[in-house]
Amino acid sequence: MNRILVLITLSENGIDIIKSNPELPKKEMEYVNQWKQQNILESFFISVSKKDAVLIFQNIDEIKTKELIEILPYFPHMEKIEYHNLNKQF
């Protein structure tokens, strides 16, 4: 079963902007919850520092995954985004 692992790191400036705007996290989580309900987001992790996130997508390809990440409210504040195609073994 194929998966797309997405590793995201927010910029320092972006973290400050997000913290100062309480609506941004709410809007971000609306997307995450919607993807979970659509069964395209298998897992979602946030680091303790809240600077990094790991998302594991399923049932979509890398092109669609990139399109989804780019619509997130946090996208302009992302410093680094890595995409990894994986084969789930168990």
KOLGU-4560 file (N, C-alpha, C; in nm, 3 decimals, padded with zeros to 5 digits):
<recs>
<n_xx: 00.083 n_yy: -00.117 n_zz: 00.000 ca_xx: 00.000 ca_yy: 00.000 ca_zz: 00.000 c_xx: 00.088 c_yy: 00.124 c_zz: 00.000 mol: A seq: 1 type: MET>
<n_xx: 00.069 n_yy: 00.211 n_zz: -00.095 ca_xx: 00.151 ca_yy: 00.331 ca_zz: -00.107 c_xx: 00.102 c_yy: 00.441 c_zz: -00.015 mol: A seq: 2 type: ASN>
<n_xx: 00.197 n_yy: 00.517 n_zz: 00.034 ca_xx: 00.169 ca_yy: 00.631 ca_zz: 00.120 c_xx: 00.259 c_yy: 00.746 c_zz: 00.077 mol: A seq: 3 type: ARG>
<n_xx: 00.217 n_yy: 00.867 n_zz: 00.108 ca_xx: 00.301 ca_yy: 00.984 ca_zz: 00.088 c_xx: 00.325 c_yy: 01.044 c_zz: 00.226 mol: A seq: 4 type: ILE>
<n_xx: 00.451 n_yy: 01.049 n_zz: 00.265 ca_xx: 00.490 ca_yy: 01.109 ca_zz: 00.391 c_xx: 00.530 c_yy: 01.254 c_zz: 00.364 mol: A seq: 5 type: LEU>
<n_xx: 00.471 n_yy: 01.347 n_zz: 00.438 ca_xx: 00.503 ca_yy: 01.489 ca_zz: 00.421 c_xx: 00.562 c_yy: 01.540 c_zz: 00.552 mol: A seq: 6 type: VAL>
<n_xx: 00.683 n_yy: 01.595 n_zz: 00.543 ca_xx: 00.750 ca_yy: 01.654 ca_zz: 00.657 c_xx: 00.750 c_yy: 01.806 c_zz: 00.639 mol: A seq: 7 type: LEU>
<n_xx: 00.695 n_yy: 01.877 n_zz: 00.735 ca_xx: 00.683 ca_yy: 02.022 ca_zz: 00.725 c_xx: 00.753 c_yy: 02.089 c_zz: 00.842 mol: A seq: 8 type: ILE>
<n_xx: 00.828 n_yy: 02.195 n_zz: 00.812 ca_xx: 00.889 ca_yy: 02.279 ca_zz: 00.915 c_xx: 00.843 c_yy: 02.421 c_zz: 00.890 mol: A seq: 9 type: THR>
<n_xx: 00.791 n_yy: 02.484 n_zz: 00.994 ca_xx: 00.748 ca_yy: 02.623 ca_zz: 00.985 c_xx: 00.866 c_yy: 02.716 c_zz: 01.007 mol: A seq: 10 type: LEU>
<n_xx: 00.858 n_yy: 02.834 n_zz: 00.948 ca_xx: 00.961 ca_yy: 02.935 ca_zz: 00.971 c_xx: 00.941 c_yy: 02.998 c_zz: 01.109 mol: A seq: 11 type: SER>
<n_xx: 01.047 n_yy: 03.053 n_zz: 01.165 ca_xx: 01.036 ca_yy: 03.119 ca_zz: 01.296 c_xx: 00.936 c_yy: 03.234 c_zz: 01.290 mol: A seq: 12 type: GLU>
<n_xx: 00.944 n_yy: 03.313 n_zz: 01.185 ca_xx: 00.852 ca_yy: 03.424 ca_zz: 01.167 c_xx: 00.709 c_yy: 03.371 c_zz: 01.151 mol: A seq: 13 type: ASN>
<n_xx: 00.694 n_yy: 03.260 n_zz: 01.080 ca_xx: 00.563 ca_yy: 03.200 ca_zz: 01.060 c_xx: 00.499 c_yy: 03.155 c_zz: 01.190 mol: A seq: 14 type: GLY>
<n_xx: 00.578 n_yy: 03.099 n_zz: 01.279 ca_xx: 00.527 ca_yy: 03.055 ca_zz: 01.409 c_xx: 00.471 c_yy: 03.175 c_zz: 01.485 mol: A seq: 15 type: ILE>
<n_xx: 00.543 n_yy: 03.286 n_zz: 01.483 ca_xx: 00.497 ca_yy: 03.407 ca_zz: 01.551 c_xx: 00.366 c_yy: 03.457 c_zz: 01.491 mol: A seq: 16 type: ASP>
<n_xx: 00.355 n_yy: 03.455 n_zz: 01.360 ca_xx: 00.232 ca_yy: 03.500 ca_zz: 01.292 c_xx: 00.116 c_yy: 03.409 c_zz: 01.330 mol: A seq: 17 type: ILE>
<n_xx: 00.139 n_yy: 03.279 n_zz: 01.329 ca_xx: 00.034 ca_yy: 03.182 ca_zz: 01.362 c_xx: -00.011 c_yy: 03.201 c_zz: 01.507 mol: A seq: 18 type: ILE>
<n_xx: 00.083 n_yy: 03.219 n_zz: 01.598 ca_xx: 00.049 ca_yy: 03.238 ca_zz: 01.740 c_xx: -00.033 c_yy: 03.365 c_zz: 01.762 mol: A seq: 19 type: LYS>
<n_xx: -00.008 n_yy: 03.466 n_zz: 01.680 ca_xx: -00.077 ca_yy: 03.594 ca_zz: 01.698 c_xx: -00.215 c_yy: 03.598 c_zz: 01.630 mol: A seq: 20 type: SER>
<n_xx: -00.247 n_yy: 03.493 n_zz: 01.553 ca_xx: -00.375 ca_yy: 03.489 ca_zz: 01.483 c_xx: -00.447 c_yy: 03.358 c_zz: 01.518 mol: A seq: 21 type: ASN>
<n_xx: -00.534 n_yy: 03.358 n_zz: 01.619 ca_xx: -00.599 ca_yy: 03.233 ca_zz: 01.663 c_xx: -00.690 c_yy: 03.168 c_zz: 01.559 mol: A seq: 22 type: PRO>
<n_xx: -00.727 n_yy: 03.242 n_zz: 01.456 ca_xx: -00.812 ca_yy: 03.184 ca_zz: 01.351 c_xx: -00.733 c_yy: 03.090 c_zz: 01.260 mol: A seq: 23 type: GLU>
<n_xx: -00.604 n_yy: 03.116 n_zz: 01.243 ca_xx: -00.523 ca_yy: 03.032 ca_zz: 01.153 c_xx: -00.521 c_yy: 02.885 c_zz: 01.196 mol: A seq: 24 type: LEU>
<n_xx: -00.492 n_yy: 02.852 n_zz: 01.323 ca_xx: -00.494 ca_yy: 02.711 ca_zz: 01.362 c_xx: -00.632 c_yy: 02.646 c_zz: 01.343 mol: A seq: 25 type: PRO>
<n_xx: -00.736 n_yy: 02.720 n_zz: 01.368 ca_xx: -00.872 ca_yy: 02.664 ca_zz: 01.348 c_xx: -00.895 c_yy: 02.630 c_zz: 01.201 mol: A seq: 26 type: LYS>
<n_xx: -00.857 n_yy: 02.721 n_zz: 01.113 ca_xx: -00.875 ca_yy: 02.696 ca_zz: 00.969 c_xx: -00.788 c_yy: 02.579 c_zz: 00.923 mol: A seq: 27 type: LYS>
<n_xx: -00.666 n_yy: 02.573 n_zz: 00.975 ca_xx: -00.574 ca_yy: 02.464 ca_zz: 00.939 c_xx: -00.634 c_yy: 02.329 c_zz: 00.978 mol: A seq: 28 type: GLU>
<n_xx: -00.687 n_yy: 02.321 n_zz: 01.099 ca_xx: -00.743 ca_yy: 02.194 ca_zz: 01.148 c_xx: -00.871 c_yy: 02.155 c_zz: 01.075 mol: A seq: 29 type: MET>
<n_xx: -00.942 n_yy: 02.251 n_zz: 01.020 ca_xx: -01.060 ca_yy: 02.218 ca_zz: 00.939 c_xx: -01.018 c_yy: 02.133 c_zz: 00.819 mol: A seq: 30 type: GLU>
<n_xx: -00.909 n_yy: 02.170 n_zz: 00.755 ca_xx: -00.858 ca_yy: 02.091 ca_zz: 00.642 c_xx: -00.814 c_yy: 01.953 c_zz: 00.687 mol: A seq: 31 type: TYR>
<n_xx: -00.738 n_yy: 01.948 n_zz: 00.795 ca_xx: -00.687 ca_yy: 01.821 ca_zz: 00.846 c_xx: -00.804 c_yy: 01.727 c_zz: 00.879 mol: A seq: 32 type: VAL>
<n_xx: -00.903 n_yy: 01.777 n_zz: 00.948 ca_xx: -01.019 ca_yy: 01.694 ca_zz: 00.984 c_xx: -01.098 c_yy: 01.651 c_zz: 00.861 mol: A seq: 33 type: ASN>
<n_xx: -01.110 n_yy: 01.738 n_zz: 00.764 ca_xx: -01.180 ca_yy: 01.703 ca_zz: 00.640 c_xx: -01.106 c_yy: 01.591 c_zz: 00.567 mol: A seq: 34 type: GLN>
<n_xx: -00.974 n_yy: 01.600 n_zz: 00.558 ca_xx: -00.896 ca_yy: 01.496 ca_zz: 00.491 c_xx: -00.906 c_yy: 01.363 c_zz: 00.565 mol: A seq: 35 type: TRP>
<n_xx: -00.911 n_yy: 01.369 n_zz: 00.697 ca_xx: -00.927 ca_yy: 01.246 ca_zz: 00.777 c_xx: -01.062 c_yy: 01.181 c_zz: 00.745 mol: A seq: 36 type: LYS>
<n_xx: -01.166 n_yy: 01.262 n_zz: 00.739 ca_xx: -01.300 ca_yy: 01.211 ca_zz: 00.708 c_xx: -01.307 c_yy: 01.153 c_zz: 00.567 mol: A seq: 37 type: GLN>
<n_xx: -01.231 n_yy: 01.211 n_zz: 00.476 ca_xx: -01.228 ca_yy: 01.164 ca_zz: 00.337 c_xx: -01.138 c_yy: 01.041 c_zz: 00.320 mol: A seq: 38 type: GLN>
<n_xx: -01.074 n_yy: 01.000 n_zz: 00.429 ca_xx: -00.986 ca_yy: 00.883 ca_zz: 00.428 c_xx: -00.863 c_yy: 00.901 c_zz: 00.338 mol: A seq: 39 type: ASN>
<n_xx: -00.816 n_yy: 01.025 n_zz: 00.326 ca_xx: -00.692 ca_yy: 01.047 ca_zz: 00.251 c_xx: -00.576 c_yy: 01.083 c_zz: 00.344 mol: A seq: 40 type: ILE>
<n_xx: -00.608 n_yy: 01.120 n_zz: 00.468 ca_xx: -00.503 ca_yy: 01.147 ca_zz: 00.566 c_xx: -00.506 c_yy: 01.035 c_zz: 00.669 mol: A seq: 41 type: LEU>
<n_xx: -00.399 n_yy: 00.956 n_zz: 00.668 ca_xx: -00.392 ca_yy: 00.841 ca_zz: 00.757 c_xx: -00.344 c_yy: 00.880 c_zz: 00.897 mol: A seq: 42 type: GLU>
<n_xx: -00.242 n_yy: 00.966 n_zz: 00.902 ca_xx: -00.185 ca_yy: 01.006 ca_zz: 01.030 c_xx: -00.141 c_yy: 01.151 c_zz: 01.025 mol: A seq: 43 type: SER>
<n_xx: -00.141 n_yy: 01.213 n_zz: 01.144 ca_xx: -00.102 ca_yy: 01.353 ca_zz: 01.155 c_xx: -00.032 c_yy: 01.371 c_zz: 01.290 mol: A seq: 44 type: PHE>
<n_xx: 00.092 n_yy: 01.421 n_zz: 01.286 ca_xx: 00.170 ca_yy: 01.443 ca_zz: 01.406 c_xx: 00.221 c_yy: 01.586 c_zz: 01.409 mol: A seq: 45 type: PHE>
<n_xx: 00.226 n_yy: 01.645 n_zz: 01.528 ca_xx: 00.285 ca_yy: 01.777 ca_zz: 01.547 c_xx: 00.392 c_yy: 01.763 c_zz: 01.654 mol: A seq: 46 type: ILE>
<n_xx: 00.507 n_yy: 01.824 n_zz: 01.629 ca_xx: 00.614 ca_yy: 01.818 ca_zz: 01.729 c_xx: 00.574 c_yy: 01.897 c_zz: 01.853 mol: A seq: 47 type: SER>
<n_xx: 00.639 n_yy: 01.867 n_zz: 01.963 ca_xx: 00.611 ca_yy: 01.935 ca_zz: 02.089 c_xx: 00.632 c_yy: 02.086 c_zz: 02.073 mol: A seq: 48 type: VAL>
<n_xx: 00.730 n_yy: 02.125 n_zz: 01.995 ca_xx: 00.758 ca_yy: 02.267 ca_zz: 01.973 c_xx: 00.655 c_yy: 02.333 c_zz: 01.882 mol: A seq: 49 type: SER>
<n_xx: 00.576 n_yy: 02.251 n_zz: 01.813 ca_xx: 00.475 ca_yy: 02.296 ca_zz: 01.715 c_xx: 00.537 c_yy: 02.359 c_zz: 01.591 mol: A seq: 50 type: LYS>
<n_xx: 00.667 n_yy: 02.339 n_zz: 01.575 ca_xx: 00.736 ca_yy: 02.392 ca_zz: 01.457 c_xx: 00.733 c_yy: 02.292 c_zz: 01.341 mol: A seq: 51 type: LYS>
<n_xx: 00.721 n_yy: 02.164 n_zz: 01.373 ca_xx: 00.727 ca_yy: 02.059 ca_zz: 01.271 c_xx: 00.599 c_yy: 01.976 c_zz: 01.272 mol: A seq: 52 type: ASP>
<n_xx: 00.566 n_yy: 01.924 n_zz: 01.154 ca_xx: 00.451 ca_yy: 01.836 ca_zz: 01.142 c_xx: 00.485 c_yy: 01.723 c_zz: 01.045 mol: A seq: 53 type: ALA>
<n_xx: 00.420 n_yy: 01.609 n_zz: 01.068 ca_xx: 00.432 ca_yy: 01.493 ca_zz: 00.981 c_xx: 00.291 c_yy: 01.452 c_zz: 00.943 mol: A seq: 54 type: VAL>
<n_xx: 00.267 n_yy: 01.441 n_zz: 00.814 ca_xx: 00.137 ca_yy: 01.396 ca_zz: 00.764 c_xx: 00.161 c_yy: 01.275 c_zz: 00.676 mol: A seq: 55 type: LEU>
<n_xx: 00.076 n_yy: 01.175 n_zz: 00.689 ca_xx: 00.085 ca_yy: 01.057 ca_zz: 00.605 c_xx: -00.046 c_yy: 01.045 c_zz: 00.528 mol: A seq: 56 type: ILE>
<n_xx: -00.035 n_yy: 01.060 n_zz: 00.396 ca_xx: -00.151 ca_yy: 01.053 ca_zz: 00.309 c_xx: -00.162 c_yy: 00.916 c_zz: 00.246 mol: A seq: 57 type: PHE>
<n_xx: -00.283 n_yy: 00.877 n_zz: 00.213 ca_xx: -00.310 ca_yy: 00.750 ca_zz: 00.145 c_xx: -00.417 c_yy: 00.773 c_zz: 00.039 mol: A seq: 58 type: GLN>
<n_xx: -00.423 n_yy: 00.684 n_zz: -00.057 ca_xx: -00.527 ca_yy: 00.685 ca_zz: -00.160 c_xx: -00.519 c_yy: 00.805 c_zz: -00.255 mol: A seq: 59 type: ASN>
<n_xx: -00.408 n_yy: 00.879 n_zz: -00.253 ca_xx: -00.386 ca_yy: 00.987 ca_zz: -00.349 c_xx: -00.239 c_yy: 00.985 c_zz: -00.391 mol: A seq: 60 type: ILE>
<n_xx: -00.211 n_yy: 01.052 n_zz: -00.503 ca_xx: -00.073 ca_yy: 01.054 ca_zz: -00.551 c_xx: 00.001 c_yy: 01.178 c_zz: -00.501 mol: A seq: 61 type: ASP>
<n_xx: 00.128 n_yy: 01.188 n_zz: -00.534 ca_xx: 00.211 ca_yy: 01.298 ca_zz: -00.485 c_xx: 00.165 c_yy: 01.432 c_zz: -00.542 mol: A seq: 62 type: GLU>
<n_xx: 00.121 n_yy: 01.435 n_zz: -00.665 ca_xx: 00.075 ca_yy: 01.560 ca_zz: -00.725 c_xx: -00.044 c_yy: 01.615 c_zz: -00.648 mol: A seq: 63 type: ILE>
<n_xx: -00.141 n_yy: 01.530 n_zz: -00.618 ca_xx: -00.258 ca_yy: 01.573 ca_zz: -00.542 c_xx: -00.218 c_yy: 01.612 c_zz: -00.400 mol: A seq: 64 type: LYS>
<n_xx: -00.126 n_yy: 01.539 n_zz: -00.340 ca_xx: -00.078 ca_yy: 01.571 ca_zz: -00.206 c_xx: -00.019 c_yy: 01.711 c_zz: -00.203 mol: A seq: 65 type: THR>
<n_xx: 00.064 n_yy: 01.744 n_zz: -00.300 ca_xx: 00.124 ca_yy: 01.878 ca_zz: -00.307 c_xx: 00.017 c_yy: 01.985 c_zz: -00.322 mol: A seq: 66 type: LYS>
<n_xx: -00.083 n_yy: 01.958 n_zz: -00.404 ca_xx: -00.193 ca_yy: 02.054 ca_zz: -00.422 c_xx: -00.265 c_yy: 02.079 c_zz: -00.290 mol: A seq: 67 type: GLU>
<n_xx: -00.287 n_yy: 01.973 n_zz: -00.213 ca_xx: -00.356 ca_yy: 01.988 ca_zz: -00.084 c_xx: -00.272 c_yy: 02.069 c_zz: 00.015 mol: A seq: 68 type: LEU>
<n_xx: -00.144 n_yy: 02.040 n_zz: 00.022 ca_xx: -00.057 ca_yy: 02.112 ca_zz: 00.115 c_xx: -00.054 c_yy: 02.261 c_zz: 00.080 mol: A seq: 69 type: ILE>
<n_xx: -00.056 n_yy: 02.291 n_zz: -00.049 ca_xx: -00.046 ca_yy: 02.431 ca_zz: -00.093 c_xx: -00.172 c_yy: 02.513 c_zz: -00.064 mol: A seq: 70 type: GLU>
<n_xx: -00.284 n_yy: 02.449 n_zz: -00.030 ca_xx: -00.405 ca_yy: 02.525 ca_zz: 00.004 c_xx: -00.418 c_yy: 02.551 c_zz: 00.154 mol: A seq: 71 type: ILE>
<n_xx: -00.328 n_yy: 02.493 n_zz: 00.232 ca_xx: -00.335 ca_yy: 02.511 ca_zz: 00.377 c_xx: -00.308 c_yy: 02.656 c_zz: 00.417 mol: A seq: 72 type: LEU>
<n_xx: -00.378 n_yy: 02.705 n_zz: 00.518 ca_xx: -00.351 ca_yy: 02.841 ca_zz: 00.567 c_xx: -00.208 c_yy: 02.861 c_zz: 00.615 mol: A seq: 73 type: PRO>
<n_xx: -00.144 n_yy: 02.755 n_zz: 00.663 ca_xx: -00.005 ca_yy: 02.766 ca_zz: 00.710 c_xx: 00.097 c_yy: 02.765 c_zz: 00.595 mol: A seq: 74 type: TYR>
<n_xx: 00.055 n_yy: 02.732 n_zz: 00.475 ca_xx: 00.149 ca_yy: 02.713 ca_zz: 00.364 c_xx: 00.244 c_yy: 02.832 c_zz: 00.345 mol: A seq: 75 type: PHE>
<n_xx: 00.195 n_yy: 02.958 n_zz: 00.350 ca_xx: 00.290 ca_yy: 03.070 ca_zz: 00.332 c_xx: 00.395 c_yy: 03.079 c_zz: 00.442 mol: A seq: 76 type: PRO>
<n_xx: 00.373 n_yy: 03.009 n_zz: 00.552 ca_xx: 00.464 ca_yy: 03.016 ca_zz: 00.666 c_xx: 00.553 c_yy: 02.892 c_zz: 00.678 mol: A seq: 77 type: HIS>
<n_xx: 00.546 n_yy: 02.806 n_zz: 00.579 ca_xx: 00.627 ca_yy: 02.684 ca_zz: 00.581 c_xx: 00.764 c_yy: 02.713 c_zz: 00.522 mol: A seq: 78 type: MET>
<n_xx: 00.866 n_yy: 02.679 n_zz: 00.600 ca_xx: 01.004 ca_yy: 02.701 ca_zz: 00.558 c_xx: 01.055 c_yy: 02.585 c_zz: 00.474 mol: A seq: 79 type: GLU>
<n_xx: 01.011 n_yy: 02.464 n_zz: 00.509 ca_xx: 01.062 ca_yy: 02.344 ca_zz: 00.441 c_xx: 00.950 c_yy: 02.241 c_zz: 00.432 mol: A seq: 80 type: LYS>
<n_xx: 00.937 n_yy: 02.181 n_zz: 00.314 ca_xx: 00.839 ca_yy: 02.074 ca_zz: 00.291 c_xx: 00.910 c_yy: 01.963 c_zz: 00.216 mol: A seq: 81 type: ILE>
<n_xx: 00.902 n_yy: 01.842 n_zz: 00.269 ca_xx: 00.961 ca_yy: 01.725 ca_zz: 00.203 c_xx: 00.850 c_yy: 01.624 c_zz: 00.177 mol: A seq: 82 type: GLU>
<n_xx: 00.856 n_yy: 01.562 n_zz: 00.060 ca_xx: 00.760 ca_yy: 01.458 ca_zz: 00.022 c_xx: 00.837 c_yy: 01.328 c_zz: 00.000 mol: A seq: 83 type: TYR>
<n_xx: 00.787 n_yy: 01.221 n_zz: 00.060 ca_xx: 00.851 ca_yy: 01.090 ca_zz: 00.045 c_xx: 00.744 c_yy: 00.987 c_zz: 00.009 mol: A seq: 84 type: HIS>
<n_xx: 00.766 n_yy: 00.916 n_zz: -00.101 ca_xx: 00.678 ca_yy: 00.808 ca_zz: -00.141 c_xx: 00.720 c_yy: 00.682 c_zz: -00.068 mol: A seq: 85 type: ASN>
<n_xx: 00.624 n_yy: 00.618 n_zz: -00.002 ca_xx: 00.653 ca_yy: 00.499 ca_zz: 00.078 c_xx: 00.563 c_yy: 00.384 c_zz: 00.039 mol: A seq: 86 type: LEU>
<n_xx: 00.612 n_yy: 00.264 n_zz: 00.063 ca_xx: 00.532 ca_yy: 00.142 ca_zz: 00.053 c_xx: 00.511 c_yy: 00.088 c_zz: 00.193 mol: A seq: 87 type: ASN>
<n_xx: 00.388 n_yy: 00.085 n_zz: 00.236 ca_xx: 00.359 ca_yy: 00.035 ca_zz: 00.372 c_xx: 00.375 c_yy: -00.117 c_zz: 00.372 mol: A seq: 88 type: LYS>
<n_xx: 00.453 n_yy: -00.165 n_zz: 00.467 ca_xx: 00.482 ca_yy: -00.308 ca_zz: 00.476 c_xx: 00.388 c_yy: -00.379 c_zz: 00.573 mol: A seq: 89 type: GLN>
<n_xx: 00.350 n_yy: -00.313 n_zz: 00.681 ca_xx: 00.253 ca_yy: -00.369 ca_zz: 00.776 c_xx: 00.193 c_yy: -00.257 c_zz: 00.858 mol: A seq: 90 type: PHE>
</recs>
